[in-house]
Amino acid sequence: MLFFSKKAGCIIGIPQIVMGLVVISAGTSVPDALASIFVAKNGQGDMAVSNVLGSNVFNIFLGLGLPWLIYTAVWWTPYTSMQMQDPLALLEPIIILFVYIFLLLGVMLFSGWRLYPKVGYVLILLDLLFIAWSLLTHPLGGAGSTPVIAVNGR
């Protein structure tokens, strides 16, 4: 999916950061959101929350961990992302993640641990702020947005 979206973004002219934050994240999260909505409407709110948490844990450990394990087992070298040459580049998103977690806890405490539409609006606003921050702090051009023909040398 990552390879396809990267190539499709190059062909269409959409930067990788936009494809990752909007297209891929929505494509992987919408099915989980729909499943959570379905079970929540059936009165199983605990199952909806478990679905969200379990899905993210599964994505992180198997979606990221398994490919990295296979890569290092096949090539016997550690995987290094070409996008993350600077180890401190992860510090800002990690800080934002923890700020979002505390904001979420605060919003949930304020709402009495109930998911009102206003809580959803706050969470959507936080997501849009993160997307805006990412687009403003990452280059939209350069090596990540060159056409596929130039990358493959054909």
Secondary structure, 3 states (H helix, E strand, C coil): CHHHHHHHHHHHCCCHHHHHHHHHHHHHHHHHHHHHHHHHHCCCHHHHHHHHHHHHHHHHHHHHHHHHHHHHHHHCCCCCCCCCCCHHHHHHHHHHHHHHHHHHHHHHHHCCCCCCHHHHHHHHHHHHHHHHHHHHHCCCCCHHHCCHHHHHCC
